[in-house]
Amino acid sequence: MISNSLISHNSCKQELKSAFPITDLGSMTYFLGIEVKRNKSLGIISLSQSQYIDSILKHFDMVHRKPIFTPLPNIHASCAMKIVPNYPTKQKIY
């Protein structure tokens, strides 16, 4: 829940608690697989999908592969296999 007033934030939270069995989990750290980091003193909110990326790399057995910079230059598909060997071209992504 987001509010620019602590009083209205607490009031709304109390109303929700009286109507529903809820638990206050504190500050958000993950939302829909996205890591959320806050720096209150600087007023910064950072979002990261590194955990999701790591799971994709593990799924395709690419954790220890060398990184490649993007975008790739305009090249023919047969040349791309030389740049990125063992690239999973026929696999379905769910």
OpenMM code with the backbone's topology and positions (N, CA, C; nanometers):
from openmm import Vec3, app, unit

residues = "MET ILE SER ASN SER LEU ILE SER HIS ASN SER CYS LYS GLN GLU LEU LYS SER ALA PHE PRO ILE THR ASP LEU GLY SER MET THR TYR PHE LEU GLY ILE GLU VAL LYS ARG ASN LYS SER LEU GLY ILE ILE SER LEU SER GLN SER GLN TYR ILE ASP SER ILE LEU LYS HIS PHE ASP MET VAL HIS ARG LYS PRO ILE PHE THR PRO LEU PRO ASN ILE HIS ALA SER CYS ALA MET LYS ILE VAL PRO ASN TYR PRO THR LYS GLN LYS ILE TYR".split()
positions = [
    Vec3(0.0842, -0.1151, 0.0000),
    Vec3(0.0000, 0.0000, 0.0000),
    Vec3(0.0902, 0.1234, 0.0000),
    Vec3(0.0541, 0.2225, -0.0792),
    Vec3(0.1341, 0.3436, -0.0912),
    Vec3(0.0486, 0.4638, -0.0523),
    Vec3(0.1086, 0.5532, 0.0242),
    Vec3(0.0395, 0.6759, 0.0644),
    Vec3(0.1428, 0.7825, 0.0956),
    Vec3(0.1068, 0.9072, 0.0704),
    Vec3(0.1975, 1.0157, 0.1074),
    Vec3(0.1658, 1.0708, 0.2459),
    Vec3(0.0689, 1.0100, 0.3143),
    Vec3(0.0322, 1.0506, 0.4496),
    Vec3(0.0363, 0.9289, 0.5407),
    Vec3(0.1192, 0.9339, 0.6427),
    Vec3(0.1307, 0.8221, 0.7360),
    Vec3(0.0001, 0.7999, 0.8120),
    Vec3(-0.0708, 0.9071, 0.8440),
    Vec3(-0.1980, 0.8959, 0.9164),
    Vec3(-0.3013, 0.8209, 0.8322),
    Vec3(-0.3176, 0.8603, 0.7058),
    Vec3(-0.4164, 0.7919, 0.6209),
    Vec3(-0.3714, 0.6490, 0.5897),
    Vec3(-0.2425, 0.6260, 0.5791),
    Vec3(-0.1890, 0.4923, 0.5562),
    Vec3(-0.2261, 0.3998, 0.6723),
    Vec3(-0.2001, 0.4452, 0.7954),
    Vec3(-0.2325, 0.3646, 0.9137),
    Vec3(-0.3825, 0.3465, 0.9310),
    Vec3(-0.4605, 0.4486, 0.8994),
    Vec3(-0.6056, 0.4396, 0.9098),
    Vec3(-0.6605, 0.3355, 0.8124),
    Vec3(-0.6134, 0.3394, 0.6905),
    Vec3(-0.6585, 0.2433, 0.5900),
    Vec3(-0.6177, 0.1018, 0.6293),
    Vec3(-0.4977, 0.0880, 0.6811),
    Vec3(-0.4490, -0.0432, 0.7234),
    Vec3(-0.5363, -0.0987, 0.8370),
    Vec3(-0.5757, -0.0146, 0.9298),
    Vec3(-0.6616, -0.0590, 1.0397),
    Vec3(-0.7993, -0.1011, 0.9890),
    Vec3(-0.8530, -0.0276, 0.8920),
    Vec3(-0.9822, -0.0645, 0.8348),
    Vec3(-0.9744, -0.2006, 0.7647),
    Vec3(-0.8667, -0.2212, 0.6913),
    Vec3(-0.8491, -0.3502, 0.6246),
    Vec3(-0.8351, -0.4630, 0.7253),
    Vec3(-0.7610, -0.4392, 0.8346),
    Vec3(-0.7439, -0.5414, 0.9385),
    Vec3(-0.8759, -0.5758, 1.0062),
    Vec3(-0.9632, -0.4771, 1.0222),
    Vec3(-1.0918, -0.5047, 1.0866),
    Vec3(-1.1855, -0.5824, 0.9944),
    Vec3(-1.1672, -0.5711, 0.8628),
    Vec3(-1.2557, -0.6392, 0.7688),
    Vec3(-1.2008, -0.7734, 0.7207),
    Vec3(-1.0679, -0.7869, 0.7165),
    Vec3(-1.0065, -0.9067, 0.6606),
    Vec3(-0.8923, -0.9543, 0.7501),
    Vec3(-0.8658, -1.0849, 0.7494),
    Vec3(-0.7486, -1.1342, 0.8240),
    Vec3(-0.6213, -1.1096, 0.7413),
    Vec3(-0.5501, -1.0028, 0.7720),
    Vec3(-0.4290, -0.9690, 0.6970),
    Vec3(-0.3098, -0.9615, 0.7912),
    Vec3(-0.1916, -0.9718, 0.7325),
    Vec3(-0.0672, -0.9611, 0.8068),
    Vec3(0.0202, -0.8558, 0.7409),
    Vec3(0.0762, -0.7664, 0.8199),
    Vec3(0.1676, -0.6655, 0.7680),
    Vec3(0.3060, -0.7284, 0.7541),
    Vec3(0.3557, -0.7385, 0.6313),
    Vec3(0.4845, -0.8006, 0.6057),
    Vec3(0.5985, -0.6999, 0.6000),
    Vec3(0.5711, -0.5753, 0.6286),
    Vec3(0.6756, -0.4735, 0.6271),
    Vec3(0.7018, -0.4213, 0.4867),
    Vec3(0.8194, -0.3672, 0.4667),
    Vec3(0.8549, -0.3122, 0.3363),
    Vec3(0.8652, -0.4223, 0.2320),
    Vec3(0.8244, -0.3893, 0.1108),
    Vec3(0.8267, -0.4847, 0.0016),
    Vec3(0.9709, -0.5141, -0.0397),
    Vec3(1.0020, -0.6438, -0.0577),
    Vec3(1.1340, -0.6832, -0.1061),
    Vec3(1.1245, -0.7516, -0.2423),
    Vec3(1.0141, -0.8228, -0.2690),
    Vec3(0.9899, -0.8853, -0.3990),
    Vec3(0.8458, -0.8618, -0.4386),
    Vec3(0.8233, -0.8384, -0.5688),
    Vec3(0.6882, -0.8223, -0.6219),
    Vec3(0.6858, -0.8832, -0.7617),
    Vec3(0.6065, -0.9896, -0.7796),
    Vec3(0.5954, -1.0595, -0.9067),
    Vec3(0.7317, -1.0988, -0.9636),
    Vec3(0.8204, -1.1462, -0.8765),
    Vec3(0.9521, -1.1916, -0.9192),
    Vec3(1.0543, -1.0816, -0.9387),
    Vec3(1.0181, -0.9584, -0.9105),
    Vec3(1.1094, -0.8455, -0.9250),
    Vec3(1.1567, -0.8034, -0.7866),
    Vec3(1.2878, -0.7971, -0.7687),
    Vec3(1.3446, -0.7543, -0.6407),
    Vec3(1.3325, -0.6028, -0.6286),
    Vec3(1.2880, -0.5570, -0.5129),
    Vec3(1.2693, -0.4143, -0.4878),
    Vec3(1.3618, -0.3730, -0.3738),
    Vec3(1.4494, -0.2766, -0.4012),
    Vec3(1.5397, -0.2238, -0.2982),
    Vec3(1.5121, -0.0752, -0.2824),
    Vec3(1.5079, -0.0310, -0.1570),
    Vec3(1.4814, 0.1108, -0.1284),
    Vec3(1.5963, 0.1719, -0.0514),
    Vec3(1.6302, 0.2949, -0.0877),
    Vec3(1.7239, 0.3760, -0.0116),
    Vec3(1.6458, 0.5005, 0.0292),
    Vec3(1.5906, 0.4977, 0.1506),
    Vec3(1.5036, 0.6064, 0.1956),
    Vec3(1.5779, 0.7384, 0.2074),
    Vec3(1.7041, 0.7333, 0.2500),
    Vec3(1.7780, 0.8590, 0.2686),
    Vec3(1.8024, 0.9309, 0.1360),
    Vec3(1.8195, 0.8546, 0.0268),
    Vec3(1.8407, 0.9165, -0.1049),
    Vec3(1.7121, 0.9240, -0.1868),
    Vec3(1.6048, 0.8603, -0.1370),
    Vec3(1.4779, 0.8606, -0.2092),
    Vec3(1.4836, 0.7784, -0.3374),
    Vec3(1.5545, 0.6650, -0.3337),
    Vec3(1.5734, 0.5825, -0.4528),
    Vec3(1.5056, 0.4473, -0.4344),
    Vec3(1.4359, 0.4038, -0.5383),
    Vec3(1.3802, 0.2689, -0.5442),
    Vec3(1.4451, 0.1999, -0.6632),
    Vec3(1.5091, 0.0851, -0.6398),
    Vec3(1.5751, 0.0092, -0.7460),
    Vec3(1.5005, -0.1215, -0.7691),
    Vec3(1.4832, -0.1580, -0.8958),
    Vec3(1.4174, -0.2825, -0.9335),
    Vec3(1.5188, -0.3712, -1.0044),
    Vec3(1.5169, -0.5006, -0.9735),
    Vec3(1.6135, -0.5931, -1.0335),
    Vec3(1.5458, -0.7252, -1.0661),
    Vec3(1.5814, -0.7829, -1.1808),
    Vec3(1.5328, -0.9149, -1.2187),
    Vec3(1.6476, -1.0153, -1.2229),
    Vec3(1.7535, -0.9907, -1.1481),
    Vec3(1.8715, -1.0779, -1.1544),
    Vec3(1.8387, -1.2213, -1.1127),
    Vec3(1.7526, -1.2408, -1.0146),
    Vec3(1.7170, -1.3764, -0.9724),
    Vec3(1.6435, -1.4494, -1.0847),
    Vec3(1.5558, -1.3799, -1.1551),
    Vec3(1.4835, -1.4387, -1.2681),
    Vec3(1.5809, -1.4751, -1.3800),
    Vec3(1.6741, -1.3856, -1.4095),
    Vec3(1.7739, -1.4113, -1.5137),
    Vec3(1.8589, -1.5320, -1.4772),
    Vec3(1.8995, -1.5415, -1.3507),
    Vec3(1.9782, -1.6572, -1.3052),
    Vec3(1.9016, -1.7879, -1.3249),
    Vec3(1.7707, -1.7867, -1.2980),
    Vec3(1.6915, -1.9099, -1.3148),
    Vec3(1.6800, -1.9474, -1.4625),
    Vec3(1.6697, -1.8494, -1.5515),
    Vec3(1.6658, -1.8776, -1.6953),
    Vec3(1.7994, -1.9367, -1.7404),
    Vec3(1.9101, -1.8774, -1.6944),
    Vec3(2.0425, -1.9295, -1.7311),
    Vec3(2.0622, -2.0722, -1.6819),
    Vec3(2.0158, -2.1030, -1.5605),
    Vec3(2.0265, -2.2401, -1.5079),
    Vec3(1.9413, -2.3363, -1.5905),
    Vec3(1.8210, -2.2925, -1.6273),
    Vec3(1.7299, -2.3777, -1.7037),
    Vec3(1.7917, -2.4190, -1.8373),
    Vec3(1.8604, -2.3281, -1.9042),
    Vec3(1.9208, -2.3562, -2.0339),
    Vec3(2.0690, -2.3927, -2.0229),
    Vec3(2.1145, -2.4233, -1.9014),
    Vec3(2.2525, -2.4642, -1.8766),
    Vec3(2.3526, -2.3652, -1.9372),
    Vec3(2.3308, -2.2368, -1.9068),
    Vec3(2.4166, -2.1316, -1.9609),
    Vec3(2.4813, -2.0477, -1.8505),
    Vec3(2.4846, -2.1006, -1.7288),
    Vec3(2.5365, -2.0235, -1.6158),
    Vec3(2.6839, -1.9883, -1.6334),
    Vec3(2.7620, -2.0818, -1.6855),
    Vec3(2.9068, -2.0613, -1.6960),
    Vec3(2.9506, -2.0223, -1.8376),
    Vec3(2.8582, -1.9758, -1.9192),
    Vec3(2.8929, -1.9335, -2.0548),
    Vec3(2.9491, -1.7917, -2.0523),
    Vec3(3.0244, -1.7592, -2.1556),
    Vec3(3.0785, -1.6237, -2.1673),
    Vec3(2.9657, -1.5298, -2.2081),
    Vec3(2.9603, -1.4104, -2.1502),
    Vec3(2.8574, -1.3144, -2.1916),
    Vec3(2.8877, -1.2597, -2.3306),
    Vec3(2.7848, -1.2133, -2.3969),
    Vec3(2.8012, -1.1518, -2.5283),
    Vec3(2.7269, -1.0184, -2.5263),
    Vec3(2.7833, -0.9201, -2.5887),
    Vec3(2.7228, -0.7883, -2.5875),
    Vec3(2.6100, -0.7814, -2.6894),
    Vec3(2.5086, -0.7073, -2.6579),
    Vec3(2.3965, -0.6886, -2.7495),
    Vec3(2.3840, -0.5408, -2.7812),
    Vec3(2.3283, -0.5021, -2.8902),
    Vec3(2.2762, -0.5897, -2.9947),
    Vec3(2.3893, -0.6486, -3.0773),
    Vec3(2.3629, -0.7688, -3.1289),
    Vec3(2.4593, -0.8333, -3.2177),
    Vec3(2.4624, -0.7564, -3.3497),
    Vec3(2.5740, -0.7578, -3.4180),
    Vec3(2.5763, -0.6948, -3.5502),
    Vec3(2.4853, -0.7718, -3.6456),
    Vec3(2.4443, -0.7088, -3.7544),
    Vec3(2.3597, -0.7760, -3.8539),
    Vec3(2.4401, -0.8859, -3.9214),
    Vec3(2.4055, -1.0099, -3.8893),
    Vec3(2.4765, -1.1243, -3.9458),
    Vec3(2.3763, -1.2302, -3.9864),
    Vec3(2.4190, -1.3205, -4.0711),
    Vec3(2.3344, -1.4312, -4.1144),
    Vec3(2.3210, -1.5315, -3.9997),
    Vec3(2.2094, -1.6023, -3.9941),
    Vec3(2.1827, -1.6957, -3.8835),
    Vec3(2.2901, -1.8029, -3.8714),
    Vec3(2.3460, -1.8496, -3.9839),
    Vec3(2.4485, -1.9537, -3.9755),
    Vec3(2.5750, -1.9012, -3.9084),
    Vec3(2.6016, -1.7714, -3.9242),
    Vec3(2.7180, -1.7117, -3.8573),
    Vec3(2.6914, -1.6940, -3.7080),
    Vec3(2.5662, -1.6749, -3.6711),
    Vec3(2.5325, -1.6552, -3.5300),
    Vec3(2.5677, -1.7778, -3.4477),
    Vec3(2.5558, -1.8971, -3.5070),
    Vec3(2.5888, -2.0196, -3.4342),
    Vec3(2.7378, -2.0266, -3.4030),
    Vec3(2.8221, -1.9615, -3.4826),
    Vec3(2.9649, -1.9574, -3.4549),
    Vec3(2.9951, -1.8629, -3.3397),
    Vec3(2.9160, -1.7561, -3.3288),
    Vec3(2.9356, -1.6580, -3.2215),
    Vec3(2.8832, -1.7128, -3.0896),
    Vec3(2.7658, -1.7732, -3.0906),
    Vec3(2.7024, -1.8273, -2.9702),
    Vec3(2.6834, -1.9776, -2.9905),
    Vec3(2.7864, -2.0589, -2.9659),
    Vec3(2.7720, -2.2033, -2.9868),
    Vec3(2.6709, -2.2638, -2.8900),
    Vec3(2.6052, -2.3696, -2.9343),
    Vec3(2.5057, -2.4427, -2.8541),
    Vec3(2.3860, -2.3562, -2.8158),
    Vec3(2.3570, -2.2556, -2.8953),
    Vec3(2.2405, -2.1716, -2.8668),
    Vec3(2.1133, -2.2538, -2.8872),
    Vec3(2.0229, -2.2573, -2.7871),
    Vec3(1.9034, -2.3426, -2.7962),
    Vec3(1.8008, -2.2848, -2.8936),
    Vec3(1.8048, -2.3265, -3.0207),
    Vec3(1.7169, -2.2680, -3.1207),
    Vec3(1.5812, -2.3373, -3.1291),
    Vec3(1.5708, -2.4641, -3.0921),
    Vec3(1.4464, -2.5395, -3.1099),
    Vec3(1.3721, -2.5637, -2.9788),
    Vec3(1.4100, -2.4972, -2.8715),
    Vec3(1.3451, -2.5217, -2.7428),
    Vec3(1.2307, -2.4259, -2.7207),
    Vec3(1.1283, -2.4763, -2.6544),
    Vec3(1.0134, -2.3927, -2.6205),
    Vec3(1.0403, -2.3218, -2.4893),
    Vec3(0.9969, -2.1972, -2.4812),
    Vec3(1.0080, -2.1211, -2.3562),
    Vec3(0.8669, -2.1048, -2.3020),
    Vec3(0.8475, -2.1448, -2.1787),
    Vec3(0.7142, -2.1379, -2.1183),
    Vec3(0.7058, -2.0208, -2.0253),
] * unit.nanometer
topology = app.Topology()
chain = topology.addChain("A")
for resn in residues:
    res = topology.addResidue(resn, chain)
    for name in ("N", "CA", "C"):
        topology.addAtom(name, app.Element.getBySymbol(name[0]), res)
